[in-house]
Amino acid sequence: MSVIDDRLQIRAADRAQALGEIAAVLAMVDGAQREPDPWERLCLLRAFSLISAGCYNLAVLEARDASLPPTRPVEDDRLAEPVLVHCDLATLFDALQEAMGEEVRAYPHLGPVALG
């Protein structure tokens, strides 16, 4: 097996972990029969963005932030972002399905620069 194949296997495992963490948060919210709160929406939106960029380990951290207990600070200007209104549970499950269909990125990709 080549070094490139080894790297892609590691990246695929990192991606799978990130998607699993997101799925766990969505299952938790769904199990509570509620919509995600603004903090959960913000963290999950960032996690999906990071997955698309190939930053899988950072996506794991964002998903874990989404599952923090409700004692977290609620005064955050980012929570007023209008796009968060559209991030309901059904939309987030759709985003999960879409993210699961994406190819594994060999390297993180932040705009026109790929980090290696």
Secondary structure, DSSP 8 states (H G I E B T S, - for coil): --HHHHHHHHHHHHHHHHHHHHHHHHHHHHHTTS---HHHHHHHHHHHHHHHTT-HHHHHHHHHHHTS-TTS----GGGG-GGGGG--HHHHHHHHHHHHHS---SS-EETTEE--
